[in-house]
Structures are given as C-alpha cells and as structure tokens.
Amino acid sequence: MRVSGLTISKAHAALQAGQVRSVELTERFLDRIAQLDPKVRAFLHIAPDVALQAAQDADRRRADGEDSPLLGVPLAIKDVLCTGDMPTTCGSRMLEGFRPPYDATVVARLRRAGVVPLGKTNTDEFAMGSSTENSAYWTTHNPWDLDRVPGGSSGGSAAAVAAGIATAALGTDTGGSIRQPAAFCGVVGLKPTYGRVSRHGLVAFASSLDQAGPLTHTVRDAALLLGAMAGHDPLDATSADRPVPSFADELVGDVRGMRLGVPREYLSEEGMDPSVSAAVRDALDVWQDLGAEIVAVSLPHTSYALPVYYLLAPAEASANLARYDGVRYGYSDPAAEDIWDAYRKSREAGLGAEVKRRIMLGAYALSAGYYDAYYLKAQKVRTLIKRDFDEAFAQCDAIVTPTTPTPAFKIGEKADDPLRMYMADVFTLSLNLAGLCGISIPCGLADGLPVGVQVLGNAFAEATVLRVADAYERVTPWHEMQPSLAGDDEAW
C-alpha cells in the first residue's frame, strides 16, 4: 500500500478491511511529511501528537464497531481555520503563537467524523493572495515544479494533497482560493455555495465572500468531505438552514440530457494560454460524448468582476482586520517582559505588504466622498453579475469554464506586479460575488503542468456540480496523474 495518491475512499476501504490501522497510516504520512515537506513547505505547523492521539481514538472507535468514510483518515487544515489544539496564525506574524480556545465548526464536525488532523497548512497572509508568496513565514512550492507557485491562498493545502503528504485538505475560497490552487497543483477543489458551510471559526477576510471547502484527489472524496462539513450552524448567522443531501450518492456517472453552458466571455479572455483553452475544449468534447448538450451562454458583466472584487473584498477586509491592533491579538512571546513589550513586538512584526495594500484600498473605497462612487457602485455591479448567472442557469444545468488563464507561474514572476497577480483569479471571482458553487478538476497538462476546468452551479446545486465533474473524471486519466516528487513512495 502506498500513501501517495491515496484517496479517502481507498484509505477507508483499507481501514475498514483491517489491512491497516489508522495509527500506522498516520505514522506513514508523518514520515512522508518529514521527507518531502522540507522541499514543498506546505505545512506551517505539523502536529504529530495531535494526529497520533486522533488516530488512536479512531482505531478504538472502529474496534467498538463504529464506521464512517472519514474515520481514521489523515488530512490537513488551512491555517485560517481555528483549531483549539494547534496554532492558528493565518500566515501572519501578527498572530504568531496564537492558539484559539475553540475549533472552527467545520473542524469540529470533521473531528466528530473521525478525521486525523496532521497539521496546519501555509497560506497567503490572512488569505490575501494568489500564490502563497504572501505568507509571512515562507513560500510554498508547487510539487509539479518546485520553482513554481502552488497558487493561493490555499496553496499549502493544494500542495500537500498533490505531494501525497495528506489524503485531503481543507481550504477557503474568497475569490477562487480553493479552485485556483487546485488547478495549479492538479487536484480537485470545491467551493460550496455561500451559507452551505459554516464560517464560524474561519478567520474573516471578506465576510460576504469567504467559504470553506475541500481539496482532494477525486470528486468522490470532495463529496464525502462536503457531506461531513455542510449544514446549518446556529453560531453563524449566514449559515443556511437547508437539508444536506448525501452528495456521494448523487455521483451516478451519467450526464445524458444535461445542458452545459459555455460562456463566450471566458474562452475569449485576453491572455489565455492556448494550451489551457485547448484542454478545456477537449473536456467539453468528453462531456458531449457522454451525452451532455453543450450550449452557448453569456455572462456579459464578467469583465467587471475583477474591479468589483478588488473594491468589495478590501473594503470588508479593512473592517475585519481593524481588530489586529497588537492588543487583543498579536505577538505572543513568553520572553516579553510585560504586556507593553509584547505590544511593541507585535507592532514591529506587523502586517505584510499585500495585507496593508488591501486595507488601504478598502479604507479609501469606504471613505467619505468615495463610498457612493466606488463601494456602492461595485455593489450594484455585483447584483448585475448575479443576474447574469440567473439568466444563464435558466438555459443550462451547469456552466463550464477554464479555472485559470495559464498554468502555474514561476515563484517571483508576478510578485512585484499586483495587477498581474490578481489576473490569475479572473475566472474564479464572479462565482464568489454571486455566492454560488463550483469545482475545479484536472483536465490535462500544459508543458508538464496541470490544467484545471471549472464546473459552476447555481445556489445549493453542489450535487449537480459534483455529478458533472464525476462523470468526466470516470472516463479520463487526469485525476490519477501525480508529480514525480509524489512518486517517491515505497509500498508497505
């Protein structure tokens, strides 16, 4: 048995059959992390004691006759989700050493389902970035090419799954931060509908956009994780009180009679890599061969998504991050002589350049004299973007687009040009502004690097999105591809 490429489904089958115990599986992943993470730098915090205790508990629960698809399965958690027994730094020196007094709701639900938390993964500081280069600690490397970014801000989670040092991982998606790194790293990334998954304990970036979701090897694994994470939470006022279907049971492998919309605005986007466009068109041919009808749709306000997002998200961030003043939250140093010494060190550590840039942009957009001209107008265009999707979904069951305009770019290539960096999310932003659901799945290679295709769905249509993605995955080999780095894995 090998752990590289090990899916949740295969891990569960082995654990259920008694071929391996959760403690043995966890030890193997911890060994892999020690071997590979010095190259990938996916983790900010590795928690062997926490993981092994959870694995022992899972083995005991299984011995008592309990079973579930996630019981005893090791996964990683993005370091913007609160964990009571591990640090939560949000990739920022401002929260260095901070340990929350509670778990985020999604973390608590997965613990109850029996998952084994391996540790916390790297992220752009406060989830602000598209490459994980904005982490205050270090840059995560793409397992497919260590000179390239893994995407962001969930780059640590995507890289951990691609490198085979976690079966799956949790990420968060504010403007594409699950789907974009999933595409760059050749894994599956699911962004649920806003309100489908509780935001309680997710450290806020932009509260009307943030949503937690899974990064996995397969669509089925994403469905299994979503089923355990989703559901109403009285601790989150934006949580939707809707029934949670068995998403995995919806994966029937059949898309005959379904209508898949292709927005002309996406495939004609300037700056699109021809190899990405070709891979997406090939994917559309596969769905058509499976019996789906491909129809043209229009999302005419697509070109406004980028400026709208970078007015609204920074505006919300400027309000949310005002609390990080170095008094209530900040530098934690047992060597500090007193609270004022700790405060001084917190201010010296401070926030990174990208976080400061977005706070300043947001404060400007909300300032007197500019609120109507910028923030209010952006909210009105956001409504138009949502209306575009409403009209498109009246004509089709799901929408298919590229996830990113290019494969993963080199580390440092766009670090000094924020606008070029923001363009990496040009195909993912609209979905967050509209509050809908979407999934990125691998659909090919371009110059040896993964390419992702997006399936977008209407509000609370995760079952449809997963069904369409799963049907494609069943007849294509791309979900089985692994970087050569991950293949260095002896069977045991």
N, C-alpha and C positions, 0 to 999 in steps of 0.2 A: 504493500500500500504506500502511495506517495501523497504528500500533502500539497505539492504544487498543483494548482488547478483543481484542488479538492472542493467540490461543491457542498452546499449544505445538505442537499438530498443524498449524496453519496456518503457523507460523514454520518448522517442519521442512519442510513441503512447499515453501515458497518458497526455503529454503536448498538443499534437495535439487535443485530445478529450476534453480538458478543465477540466480534472479530477484534475489537479494540475497546479499551476503556477511555473515558474522557480524560483521565489523568495522563494516560500515555499519549493521547492525541495532543493535548495541551503542551506537554513536555517537548513533543516533536516540533510544534510551532514555535515555542520559545527558543529551541535550538536553531531553527531556521532564521528567526529574528536576529539572534546573536551573530549568525553567519552572514546574512545579507543586508540587514538594516544599516550597518556602517557605510555601505555603498549607496543605498537608496535614501536613507534618512527619512523614512515615512513616519516614525514614531517620535513624539515629544516625550512621552513617558511610558515606560514598559513596566508592567505590574505583575511580576511572576507570583508573588504571594497571593494577591487577589485572584489571579487566574487559577492557580492550583487549588485554592480553597473552593472556588466555584466549581471546578472540575470534580473535586471530591464529593461535593454536595450533589452534583448531577449524577455521579455514579451511585451514590446512596439512594437517590430518588428512583433511579432506574431499577436498582435491586429490589426496591419496595413495590415494583410493578407499575410505576409511572412511565409514561412515554409521551413525547411530543416531537415534532420535526426539529425543534431548536434545542432540545435538552442535551447539554454537554458539548455544544458546538462552539468553537472559539471564533470570536470576531473582534474587530477594533472599533473604537468610538472616536469621532472627531472631537477635537478639544475645544469646542464651543458648547458642548452639551454637559451639563453639570453632573458630576459623579462624587458621591459622598466619601468614597474611599480612595480617590485619586485626585491629583491636582487638576484644576481647570484654568488654563492660562489664556485661552483664546489666541495663542500665538503671540502674546504681548508681554513685554517686560512689566507693564503696568500691573498685571495680575500674577507675576512670578511668585510661586509658592502658595497661591490662593487655593484653599480646599473648601468647596461648598459644604453646607451642612445637610444637603439632601441630594437625591438623584433627580435628574430630569424625568418627566413622566415616561417618555419613550424608553429611557434606560431602565427605569423601574419595571416597566412591562416586559422588557426583554429578559431582565434578570428573573422575573417570575416564570417566564417560559423556559428558563434553564440555560441561557447562553453563558459562555465563559468569556469575560472581558479580558483581552490581552493587554490593553493599554490605550492611551490617547494619541491620536494621530495629528500630524502637523497641519497647519492651516495658515493662509494669509491672515495677518493680524486683524482680529475681530471680523474675520471672513470677508475682508475687503481686498479683493484681488482676483486675478485670473490665471495665476501661475505658481502660487505658493512661494514666490520670491519675496513677498512682503512679510513673511514670518519674521519676528524679532529674534528667532533662535538660529535657524538655518534654512537653506533651500532644499526642498525635496527633489529627488532626481527621478526622471521617468525610467522605469525598468527596461523599456524597449531601447532606450539610448540615454545613457547616464549624462550626456551633455545637453539633454533637452528637458523642458519643464514637464511636470505631470498634469498641468492645468491647475485650476483653483476655483474657489478657495478650498475645496475638499480634496486637494492634491495628495495629501498624506494618505487619506482613506483609499483613493483610487489606486495609488502606487502600491499600497500594502496588499490589496487584492490581486493586482496584476503580477506582483513579485511572488505571490504564493506564500506570504507570511501571515495571512489571515484568510479564513474561508469567505468572509464578507466584512463589510464595514458600514458604519453609519456616517452620513454626510449631511450637509444642509445646503439648501438651494434658495438663494435670494434673487439671482438674475441668471442662473444657469450653473451654479457652483457644484451641483452633482453631475449634471449631464455633460458639461464641457470636459471636466477631467476624466469622466468615464470614456468619452470619445478618444481623448488623447492617450489613454492607457489601455484601450482595447477591452473594457469591461462593460457591464450593464449598470446604468444609473437611472433611478426612478425618482421623479419629482411628483409627489402627490398633490391633489387639489388643496388649495388653501383651506384650512379647517379640518381636513381629513385626519391629520396627525397633530397631537397636542404640541404647542410651543412652550409649555411650562418647563422651565429649566433650560431652555435654549437661550443662551446669552444673546440679547437682541442686537441686530444690526439695523434692519428696516422692518418694523413690526408688521406692516401690511403686506410684506413680500416673503419673509422668511418661512421656510418649511423644511422639516427634517425628512430624510428618506434613505433608502438603502443603496449600496454599491455592491454588486455581486458578480459571480461568474456567469450565471444564467438567469433567464427571465423567471423560471420557476422559483429560484431562490429569492428573487426580488418579491415575488408574490407571497412567499412564505413569511418573509420578514415584515412586509407591509401588513399582513393579516394580524401579526402579533403587536405591531406598533399602533395601528389605527384605532379610532374610537373616541367617543365623547369624553372630555375631561372637564369636570367642574372647576378645576384650578386654572383653566384657560378660557376666558370669555369669548375668544374667537373660535373655539373648538365646535365643530358641527355635531349636532345631536342626530346622527343618522346611523342606520344599521350598517354593520361591516360584513360584506359578503365573504364567502370562502374564495379568495382570489385564485388560489391554486386550482380549485375545482373548475374554474372558468377557462382553463387552458386546454381547449379541445383540439387545437391544431387545425382548425377549419376557418377559413375566411371567405368561403364561397358566398357570393351575393352581397358582400360588404362593399361599401363605396369608400375609397381612399382618396382624399383630396390632395392635390399638389398645388401649392400657391406659387403663381408665376413670379412673385416678387422675390422669393427665396433663391430659386435656381438661377435667377438673372443678376444676383448680387455682385456688384463690382468687387474685385479682389478674391473671388472664389477660385481656389485651386482646381484646375481641370480634372485632376485625378480624384478629388473629392466629389465633384459633380458627376463624374463617370460612375463611381462606386454607388452613389445614391440612385442614379438612373438604372443601374443593374439591379439594385434591390427592388425598385418598382417593378421591373420585369418579373422578378421572382414572385412578388405578390400577385401580379396579374396572372402568371402561370398557375397559381394556387386557386384562382377563381375570383379574386377581388376585381372590382371595376375601378379603374383609375380615372378620376375626373379632375378637371381644372377648376380651381377656386381662386379667389382673390382676397388678399389681406392688404388693402390699399394704404393703410397707415403704418405699415411695417417700418418704413424709413424713419418714422418719428420715435420708434421705441427706444433707441439709444439716448437721444437727448432727454426724452421724458424720464427714463430710468435714472439718468445721472443728474436730474433735478430732484426727483422724489426720494430716491434712496438716500442721498446725502442729507436731505432735509430731515428725514426720520433719524438718521444716524447722529446728526448734530444734537438732537434732543435726547436720544438714548445714551449717548456717550458723555453727556454733561455730568453724569454721576461719578465718572472716574477722575476725581479731583485729588486723589492721593490721601484722602482722609478715611472714607468708608472702605474704599478698595484701593489696593496699591501694593507697593513693595513690602514683602514680608521677610524680615531679616532678624533672626534671634540675636544677632550680634549688635543690633542697633541699641544705642544707649538709652533712648527713650522714644516716645511717640513722635517727637519733632525730628529726631534723627531719621526715623523710618519715613516720615513725610518728605523730608529733603531728598532721601534716596529715591523715593517713588517719583518725585518730580524730575529728578535727574534722568531716571530710566525713561520716563515719559512715553509718549506715543510715537509711532513711526510716521514717516513722511506721507504715506498714502492715506493713513487714517486722518492725519491733520488736514490733508488736502480735501478730503470729503467733508470733514466737519466744517471747514471754512466755506466750501461750496454750498453746503446746506444752510449754514447760518446766513449767508448772503441771500439765498433764494427766499428765506423766510423773513428777511429784514424789512422794516418799514419802507414803503416806496417801491419794493420789488416783489412783494408777495403776490399781488394780482398779476403782474407782468410775467412772472416765472412759475411760481409754485401752483397758483390757481389755474393758470393756463395749461400746465402739464397735467393736472388732474382731469381737466376737460378732455385733453387728447387721450388720456388713459381710458376714458369712457368710450371714445371712438375706437380704440384698439380692441376693447372688449366687444363692442358692437360688431366689428369685423369678424371676430371669431363666431359670434352668434349666427351671423348670416352664412358663414362658411359651413358651420355644423348643421345648418338646415339642409345642406346639399350632400353631406357626407357623414360617415360614421367616425372617421379619424382623419388626421392630416399628417402627411409625411414630408419631412424636410431634412436637409443636412443638419447635423448638430453644430459643427464648426466650419468656417470657411476654408481652413487649412489643417493639416496635421500639426502635431506638437512642434512648437518653435524652440530655438536654442535658448538656453539659460543666458540671460543678459541681453538678448536680442532686442527686446522691447522695453527693458527696464527704465530707460530714460525718455520714453515717449508714451505717456499715459494714454493718449487718444488711440494710438495703435494697439496698445494693450486692451483697451476697452472694446475694440472691434472684434476681439476673439469671442465675445459673447453676443454678437449681433443677431444670431439665430435663436438664442435662448431667452432673451429678455422679455419678449412680448408675452410669453406664457405666464410669467410671474406677474406682470402688470394686469393680466386678465384673471389671475387666480385659478388657472386651470391645471390639468395634469399632463405629464409627458414622460417619455422614457427614451433613453439613448441606448442603442445596441450596436455592437461591432458589425460592419458591413464590408470590410475589405482592408487592403493595405495600400499605402502610397509611399513609394521609396522606402519600404520596410517599416513604415509607421502605421499604426491603426487609424482607421477612418470610422466615424460613427454616423448612424442615421437616426433621426428622431421620429417617434410616433407621438402625436399630440392628440389629446382627448378633451372632451367637454368637461364641465364641472362634475366631479364624482363619477367619472367614466373610466376609472382605473381598470376595471375588469375588461373593457373593450380594448384599451391601450395594451394591456398585458396579453390579451388574446392575439392581437395582430402581431405583436413582437414575437411571441412564442411560435406562431405559425412559421414565420420567417426563420427563426433560429433552428427549428427542427430540420429544415432542408438545406441548411448552409453550414459550412465548417468554421465560420469566423469566431464563434464563441469558444472554440477549442484551441485557438491559437494562443501561444504563450511566448513571452520574450525568452531569449536564450538564457538570461540570468535566472529565471524561474525554473528552468530545466535542470539545474544543478541540484538534484534531489534524489538521493538513494532511497530505494524501497526498504521498508522494514516490516 
